[in-house]
Amino acid sequence: MDFGEFREFGHASIEFIINYLSSIRERNVLSSVLPYDVINQLPRQIPEQPEHWRRILEDLEHIILPGLTHWQSPYFNAFYPSSTSAGSIIGELLIAGIGVLGFSWICSPACTELEVVVMDWLAKFLNLPQHFLHENEGPGGGVIQGSASEAVLVAVLAAREQAVRRLRLSQPELSESEIRGKLIAYSSDQSNSCIEKAGVLAAMPIKLLPAGEDLVLRGDALKHAIEQDVAAGLIPVICIASLGTTGTCAYDDIESLATICEQNDVWLHVDAAYAGGAFALEECSELRRGLERVDSLNFNLHKFMLVNFDCAAMWLRDANKVIDSFNVDRIYLKHKHEGQTQIPDFRHWQIPLGRRFRALKVWITFRTLGAEGLRAHIRKHIRLAEQFEDLVKADERFELIAPRALGLVCFRAKGDNEITSQLLQRLMERKKIYMVKAEHCGQLFLRFAVCGMDPKPSDIEFAWTEIESQLTSLCAEQQVNSRKAGELSELTHHLSGLHLTNETLQR
């Protein structure tokens, strides 16, 4: 493909994206394909000869798109947002076109230095403590990871290695293997599955502590667990708290957890993958309580900041603890400016060696939207969730299962779990909106998350009409089935009586 064809393909692809996103409401949010439908439409080998790009776009339209769940649709109300924007899409295109790997400063100085700048921009926008800024004198700073899962794993691994080194000095009678066999970590039973996975990958058990009735993990639960484990000879290492749990967007009590962690030399990491965006709003300032006492935290820009996946921000109070844990140098990675400045080599702050130029799409997104636009986007999600919450409250057939939190509403149909389960099944079969279910204290409920590239009040009305009409239809069918069951029972009883009468006559 020469540059002329590249230009034509590129222009056509941009038009394809614009047409797809501008008409996304016309598509069912869920796919109708069955397993292997896409596989069976594709050849099983690479084509021997190059194919024209027009044919590729045709196959994208007719084979790939019908097999997608449309995450940018405003009718995608499952999980949490995975947002994007025009600036972010262009940024991703430029990242691919420029094609640099920024694992060290010398590999692409602008790649590293732009990341330093945008991470400080974001920290200030979110009103984070000063020690998380690169420009602040000290060992803290921010880095862009791929996802919250990676950020959590980095924190768990760094905390583990720091604990091992500390204990080898303070308890030299213990071997390294003995120390590693005693390590234990903590989180809430409401935390994301990536936290358990981090424990598996780090070969360190993570004990899931019971949250309170309000789904919040507090210091007293952590204190009790640590006391039990220390008495049993175990070594507490890290607590991963959540600001915005997966199920209900509950907020763990960071201040009480920080007190227990400080008393026991335990690393405190905060997973704020979704709710972290609200740090930017003064009306949500209570969410920032205690953040000055945590060792690390993460927030997904691809949830609230309109930067497309993958892009997760992570901040460290003392980045040296991560660098010391992950630093593996080779002669081919060294350069003459190494160690002469405070500019980081981010390869020491993450699991992989190679690094994408993610800071570029963050920089473009922030400049095209501005802080005002970003705050307006978050507030819009909150207003739309309030709109949906009001609709739930106004219908006596439904009930809220937890307080609305930012852009998430957790609700259920009143009655036994089967009603809510059947309602969700109907919605999934119709494919007009997409929600997922969750469970707490034996109660099944539905999570309605405001998502999509540009959700509007009319989209909330559309979703609610779909939900309440399907419940109406379900209840009507249940009444008919109940009446038929009663009539059948009555008929069976009547026939049984006739049978007894005939037997009596024969006698």
C-alpha positions in Angstrom: 0.0 0.0 0.0 1.6 3.3 -1.1 0.9 6.6 0.6 -1.8 7.4 -2.0 -3.8 4.3 -1.0 -3.0 4.9 2.6 -4.6 8.4 2.3 -7.7 7.0 0.7 -8.0 4.1 3.2 -7.4 6.5 6.1 -10.1 9.0 4.9 -12.5 6.2 4.3 -11.8 4.7 7.7 -12.5 8.0 9.5 -15.8 8.3 7.6 -16.6 4.8 8.6 -16.0 5.6 12.3 -18.1 8.8 12.1 -21.0 7.0 10.4 -20.8 4.2 12.9 -20.8 6.4 16.0 -23.4 8.9 14.6 -25.9 6.1 13.9 -25.1 3.8 16.8 -28.5 4.3 18.4 -30.0 2.5 15.3 -28.2 -0.7 16.2 -29.3 -3.2 18.8 -26.7 -2.9 21.6 -26.3 -6.6 21.8 -25.3 -8.9 18.9 -27.6 -11.6 17.5 -24.8 -13.9 16.3 -24.4 -17.4 17.6 -21.1 -19.0 18.6 -18.9 -19.6 15.5 -21.0 -17.3 13.3 -18.1 -14.9 12.8 -15.5 -17.7 12.6 -17.5 -19.5 9.8 -17.6 -16.3 7.7 -13.8 -15.9 7.7 -11.1 -17.8 5.8 -9.0 -20.1 7.8 -5.7 -18.8 6.3 -4.0 -15.5 5.6 -4.8 -14.5 2.0 -1.9 -15.2 -0.4 -2.4 -11.9 -2.2 -3.1 -8.4 -0.9 -6.8 -7.4 -0.9 -8.2 -4.0 -1.6 -9.0 -1.9 1.4 -12.6 -1.4 0.2 -13.3 -5.1 0.6 -11.8 -5.0 4.1 -14.2 -2.2 5.1 -17.1 -4.1 3.5 -16.3 -7.2 5.6 -15.9 -4.9 8.7 -19.4 -3.7 8.1 -21.1 -7.0 7.2 -19.1 -9.5 9.4 -17.5 -7.8 12.3 -20.0 -5.1 13.3 -22.9 -7.5 13.5 -20.8 -9.5 15.9 -20.1 -6.7 18.3 -21.6 -5.5 21.5 -21.7 -1.7 21.0 -19.9 -0.2 24.0 -20.2 3.4 22.8 -24.0 3.1 22.5 -26.0 5.0 25.2 -28.1 1.8 25.5 -25.0 0.0 26.9 -25.8 0.2 30.6 -23.7 -2.7 31.9 -20.5 -2.6 33.9 -19.0 0.9 33.9 -18.3 3.3 31.0 -15.5 2.6 28.6 -15.6 6.1 27.0 -14.0 7.7 24.1 -14.1 11.0 22.2 -13.1 12.5 18.9 -9.8 13.8 20.4 -8.9 10.5 21.9 -9.7 8.6 18.7 -7.4 11.0 16.7 -4.8 10.6 19.5 -4.9 6.8 19.1 -4.5 7.1 15.4 -1.4 9.4 15.8 0.1 7.0 18.4 -0.1 4.2 15.9 1.2 6.4 13.1 4.2 7.7 15.0 4.9 4.2 16.4 7.4 4.8 19.2 8.1 2.8 22.3 9.0 4.9 25.3 10.5 2.5 27.8 13.3 4.9 28.5 13.9 8.7 28.1 16.4 8.3 25.3 14.1 6.1 23.3 11.7 9.1 22.8 12.2 12.0 25.2 8.9 13.6 24.3 7.1 10.3 25.1 8.4 10.3 28.7 8.2 14.1 29.3 4.7 14.5 28.0 3.6 11.7 30.3 5.2 13.6 33.3 3.3 16.7 32.3 -0.2 15.2 31.7 0.0 13.1 34.9 0.7 16.3 36.8 -2.2 18.0 34.9 -4.5 15.2 35.9 -3.4 15.1 39.6 -4.1 18.8 39.9 -7.4 18.4 38.1 -8.4 15.7 40.5 -7.2 17.7 43.5 -4.8 15.0 44.6 -2.2 15.5 47.4 1.0 17.4 46.3 3.3 14.5 47.0 1.8 12.7 44.0 3.1 15.3 41.6 6.3 14.9 39.6 7.0 18.6 40.0 6.9 18.3 43.7 10.3 17.7 45.4 10.2 14.1 46.6 9.9 10.5 45.4 6.3 10.5 44.3 4.7 10.8 40.9 2.2 9.4 38.4 2.5 6.9 35.5 0.1 5.6 32.9 -0.7 1.9 33.1 -2.8 -0.1 30.7 -5.6 -0.9 33.1 -6.6 -0.9 36.8 -5.7 -4.6 36.9 -2.1 -3.7 36.0 -2.0 -0.8 38.5 -3.3 -3.1 41.3 -0.8 -5.8 40.4 2.1 -3.3 40.4 1.1 -2.1 43.9 0.7 -5.7 45.2 4.1 -6.8 43.8 5.9 -3.7 45.0 4.4 -4.0 48.5 5.4 -7.7 48.6 9.0 -7.1 47.6 9.3 -4.2 50.1 8.0 -6.4 52.9 10.4 -9.2 52.0 13.4 -6.9 52.0 12.3 -5.3 55.3 11.8 -8.6 57.0 15.1 -10.1 55.8 16.8 -7.2 57.6 14.7 -7.3 60.8 14.3 -11.1 61.1 17.5 -12.6 59.6 16.7 -15.9 61.2 13.9 -16.4 58.6 14.8 -17.5 55.0 13.3 -15.7 52.1 11.1 -18.6 51.2 9.8 -18.7 54.8 9.0 -15.0 54.7 7.2 -15.3 51.3 5.2 -18.2 52.6 3.8 -16.1 55.5 2.7 -13.0 53.5 -0.9 -12.0 53.3 -3.0 -9.2 51.8 -6.5 -7.8 52.3 -9.4 -6.3 50.4 -13.2 -6.1 50.6 -15.6 -8.8 49.6 -17.1 -6.1 47.3 -13.8 -5.5 45.5 -13.2 -6.1 41.8 -12.1 -9.6 40.7 -8.8 -8.1 39.4 -7.7 -7.8 43.0 -8.1 -11.5 43.7 -6.3 -12.1 40.4 -3.4 -9.9 41.5 -3.0 -12.1 44.6 -2.9 -15.2 42.4 -0.2 -13.7 40.1 1.8 -12.4 43.1 1.6 -15.8 44.9 0.2 -14.1 47.9 -3.2 -14.8 49.4 -5.6 -11.9 49.4 -8.2 -12.2 52.2 -11.6 -10.7 51.3 -13.0 -9.1 54.4 -16.7 -8.7 54.9 -18.0 -5.2 54.2 -20.6 -3.7 56.4 -24.3 -3.7 55.7 -23.8 -0.5 53.7 -21.2 -2.4 51.6 -18.3 -0.3 53.0 -15.0 -1.8 54.3 -13.8 -0.1 57.5 -10.8 -0.1 59.7 -12.3 -2.3 62.4 -12.7 -5.2 60.0 -9.1 -4.8 58.8 -7.8 -4.5 62.4 -9.6 -7.7 63.5 -8.2 -9.6 60.5 -4.6 -8.4 61.0 -4.7 -9.3 64.7 -5.9 -12.8 63.9 -3.3 -13.3 61.2 -0.4 -11.9 63.2 -1.3 -14.3 66.0 -1.2 -17.1 63.5 2.3 -16.1 62.4 1.3 -14.5 59.1 2.8 -11.2 57.8 0.3 -8.5 56.6 1.6 -6.7 53.5 -1.0 -4.6 51.7 -4.7 -3.6 51.9 -6.4 -2.7 48.6 -9.4 -0.4 49.3 -12.0 0.5 46.7 -13.5 3.9 46.0 -16.4 2.8 43.8 -16.9 -1.0 44.2 -17.9 -3.0 41.1 -21.3 -4.0 42.4 -22.8 -0.8 43.9 -20.1 1.8 43.6 -19.7 1.9 47.4 -16.8 3.8 48.9 -14.5 2.2 51.5 -13.6 4.2 54.6 -10.1 5.3 53.6 -9.3 7.2 56.8 -10.0 4.3 59.2 -8.2 1.9 56.9 -5.2 4.2 56.7 -5.0 4.3 60.5 -4.8 0.5 60.8 -2.3 0.3 57.9 0.0 2.9 59.5 -0.1 1.1 62.8 0.9 -2.2 61.2 3.3 -1.1 58.4 0.9 -2.2 55.7 0.8 -0.7 52.2 -2.5 1.0 51.4 -3.6 1.1 47.8 -6.8 2.7 46.6 -8.6 1.3 43.5 -10.7 4.3 42.3 -11.0 3.0 38.7 -14.5 4.4 38.2 -15.2 6.9 41.0 -11.8 8.7 40.8 -13.1 11.1 38.2 -15.5 12.6 40.8 -12.4 13.8 42.7 -12.5 16.8 40.3 -15.9 17.9 41.6 -16.1 20.0 44.7 -19.6 18.6 45.4 -17.9 15.2 45.7 -14.9 16.4 47.8 -15.7 13.9 50.6 -14.5 11.1 48.3 -10.9 12.6 48.6 -10.9 12.2 52.4 -7.8 10.2 53.5 -6.0 10.2 50.1 -3.1 12.1 51.6 -2.4 8.9 53.7 -2.4 6.3 51.0 0.7 4.8 49.4 -0.7 4.5 45.9 -4.0 4.8 43.9 -5.3 4.2 40.4 -8.0 5.7 38.2 -9.1 4.6 34.7 -9.1 7.5 32.3 -11.1 5.3 29.9 -14.1 5.5 32.3 -14.8 9.2 33.0 -12.1 11.1 31.2 -13.2 10.4 27.6 -9.9 8.7 26.8 -10.3 5.4 25.1 -9.2 2.1 26.5 -6.5 1.3 27.4 -5.4 4.1 29.8 -5.2 3.9 33.6 -3.5 6.5 35.8 -1.5 5.4 38.8 0.1 7.6 41.4 2.7 6.6 44.0 3.7 8.4 47.2 7.2 6.9 46.9 8.0 5.7 43.4 11.4 4.4 44.6 9.7 1.5 46.3 8.4 0.3 42.9 11.6 1.1 41.1 13.6 -0.8 43.7 11.3 -3.8 43.3 11.2 -3.9 39.5 14.6 -2.5 38.4 16.4 -4.9 36.0 19.1 -3.1 34.0 20.9 -4.2 30.9 23.7 -2.4 29.2 21.6 -1.8 26.1 19.0 0.1 28.2 21.5 2.6 29.6 22.0 6.2 28.3 24.2 9.1 29.3 21.5 11.1 31.0 20.4 8.2 33.2 20.4 9.2 36.9 21.4 12.8 36.1 17.9 14.2 36.2 14.6 13.6 38.0 12.9 12.6 34.8 11.8 8.9 35.3 12.4 5.9 33.1 8.9 4.6 33.3 9.9 1.0 32.4 10.8 0.7 36.1 7.3 1.7 37.1 5.4 -1.1 35.3 5.4 -4.8 34.4 6.2 -4.8 30.7 9.4 -3.2 29.3 7.8 -1.6 26.2 5.5 1.3 26.6 2.8 2.8 24.3 2.7 6.6 23.8 -0.6 6.8 25.7 0.2 10.3 27.0 -0.4 11.6 23.5 -4.1 10.7 23.4 -4.5 12.0 27.0 -2.8 15.3 26.0 -5.0 15.7 22.9 -8.2 14.8 24.8 -7.5 17.2 27.6 -6.7 20.1 25.2 -9.8 19.5 23.0 -12.2 19.3 26.0 -10.6 21.4 28.7 -11.1 21.0 32.4 -14.5 22.6 32.1 -15.6 20.0 29.5 -14.4 17.1 31.5 -16.2 18.3 34.6 -19.4 18.8 32.6 -19.2 15.3 31.3 -19.0 13.8 34.8 -21.8 16.0 36.0 -23.9 14.9 33.0 -23.5 11.3 33.9 -24.6 12.1 37.5 -27.7 14.0 36.3 -28.7 11.2 34.0 -28.4 8.7 36.8 -30.5 10.9 39.0 -33.1 11.0 36.2 -33.2 7.2 36.1 -33.3 6.9 39.9 -36.4 9.2 40.0 -38.1 6.9 37.5 -37.4 3.9 39.6 -38.7 5.6 42.7 -41.9 6.7 40.9 -42.8 3.1 40.0 -44.0 1.1 43.0 -43.2 -2.2 41.3 -39.4 -1.4 41.7 -37.1 -0.7 44.6 -33.5 0.6 45.0 -31.0 -1.8 46.5 -28.4 0.8 47.3 -28.1 4.6 47.2 -27.4 6.0 43.7 -23.6 6.6 43.3 -22.4 8.9 40.6 -23.7 7.4 37.3 -24.8 4.0 38.7 -28.3 3.0 39.9 -28.9 -0.4 41.5 -32.5 -1.6 41.5 -34.7 -4.6 41.3 -38.3 -5.6 40.8 -40.1 -6.2 44.1 -40.8 -9.8 45.0 -38.7 -12.9 44.7 -35.5 -13.0 42.7 -37.1 -14.9 39.8 -39.0 -11.8 38.7 -35.8 -9.7 38.4 -34.1 -12.7 36.7 -36.8 -13.1 34.1 -37.0 -9.4 33.5 -33.3 -9.3 32.7 -33.6 -12.4 30.5 -36.4 -10.6 28.5 -34.3 -7.5 28.1 -31.3 -9.5 26.9 -33.4 -11.4 24.3 -34.7 -8.1 23.0 -31.2 -6.6 22.8 -32.4 -3.0 23.0 -30.5 -2.2 26.2 -27.8 -4.1 28.1 -27.5 -4.4 31.8 -25.9 -6.9 34.1 -27.1 -8.4 37.4 -25.4 -8.6 40.8 -26.4 -10.0 44.2 -26.2 -8.9 47.8 -27.5 -10.7 50.9 -29.4 -13.1 48.7 -31.1 -10.4 46.7 -30.7 -10.3 43.0 -30.5 -6.8 41.5 -29.8 -5.0 38.2 -27.0 -2.4 37.7 -27.9 0.5 35.4 -24.8 2.5 34.5 -24.8 5.6 32.4 -22.4 4.8 29.6 -21.9 5.6 25.9 -20.1 8.3 24.0 -22.8 10.9 24.3 -25.8 9.8 26.5 -28.8 12.1 26.6 -32.0 12.4 28.7 -34.0 10.8 25.9 -31.8 7.7 26.1 -32.7 7.3 29.8 -36.4 7.6 28.8 -35.9 4.9 26.1 -34.2 2.6 28.6 -36.8 3.0 31.3 -39.7 2.5 28.8 -38.0 -0.8 27.7 -37.6 -1.9 31.3 -41.0 -1.0 32.7 -42.9 -2.3 29.6 -41.2 -5.6 29.8 -42.0 -5.9 33.5 -45.7 -5.1 32.6 -45.6 -7.8 30.0 -44.0 -10.3 32.3 -46.5 -9.7 35.1 -49.4 -10.0 32.7 -48.1 -13.3 31.4 -47.6 -14.5 35.0 -51.3 -13.6 35.8 -52.5 -15.5 32.8 -50.4 -18.5 33.6 -51.6 -18.4 37.2 -55.2 -18.2 36.1 -54.7 -21.2 33.8 -53.0 -23.1 36.5 -55.9 -22.5 38.8 -58.4 -23.5 36.2 -56.4 -26.7 35.5 -56.3 -27.5 39.2 -60.0 -27.0 39.5 -60.7 -29.2 36.5 -58.4 -31.9 37.8 -60.2 -31.8 41.2 -63.6 -32.0 39.4 -62.5 -35.0 37.3 -61.2 -36.7 40.4 -64.6 -36.2 42.0 -66.3 -37.7 39.0 -64.0 -40.7 39.2 -64.9 -41.3 42.8 -68.6 -41.0 42.0 -68.3 -43.7 39.3 -66.5 -46.0 41.7 -69.2 -45.5 44.3 -71.9 -46.3 41.8 -70.1 -49.5 40.7 -70.0 -50.7 44.3 
